[in-house]
Amino acid sequence: MERPVPGILSLFFVLGLIACANQLSAKESLWQKSELLAREDFSGNLGDWLIEGDVQARIEDGRLRFEAAAETGVEKGNIWWRKHFRGPIQIEYDYQSATPYGLSMVWWHAHGRGGEDLFSYERSGVYDEYVKGRMNGYHISYHRFNSGVSNLRKSYGFHLLASNSDPIPIADLEPHHIVIYNQDNRIRFEVDGKLVHDFIDKGEGCIGGKEWLHEFPCQGTGPNFTQGKLGLRHTQKQVAYYDNFRVYRLVKP
């Protein structure tokens, strides 16, 4: 059997060192979580949450049970935490799907396009109202109807900022811990400590296609968002359990 020549081994060694250095650099540049801004353990009622659309929500065994009910033609909807957060923040929560089908999303920094509070007007749960209507915000999809991908998007519009392998395959009904890190314009999404997305929103770039993907003439995706509401969205009869919501302030080390 042929053996690698010393020069090739040296090259692999150097490349390995560079890769490790880059990973350490990216890790070291992260801000640290500090003050706990809010928590929700679902030990009481859902008074701090607003439900909209064709969904049902209740507390079951100390967790939030959230379901896309499919009782009307909408067949989808959101539930929003009534608290308002300003960045930079880190969001953490536990998630467990109860169905091997459907779609789950998490939204944050959601607010009115004119700067108004998200709850200053009503929505019915129809998706267009969230991406083509009066709202701005970021959202990430996962456990995504057997597509195999997880998408990070920005609205107003339907701007695809990042796409990667779905960290929670559709048949996966195990509990998972989710972390969303939003330091100014840097967004990271982790599931069980595994990095899924790491994106810097420079407010640049447009996706060609339908008009509602961006305003014309194209001015990019606009400035990064730094404040708003946190919410969850289900479609296609998705049922899942949520618990242990935490929102922390991020501070520069």
Secondary structure, DSSP 8 states (H G I E B T S, - for coil): -----HHHHHHHHHHHHHHHHHHHHHHHTS-EEEEEEEEE--SS-STTEEEEESEEEEEETTEEEEEE--SSSS-EEEEEEEEEEESSEEEEEEEEESSSS-EEEEEEEEEETTS--GGGS---S-THHHHTSSEEEEEEEES-TT--EEEEEEETTTEEEEEEE-SS-TT--S-EEEEEEEETTEEEEEETTEEEEEEE--S-----SSGGGS-SS---S-S---EEEEEEEEETT-EEEEEEEEEEEEE--
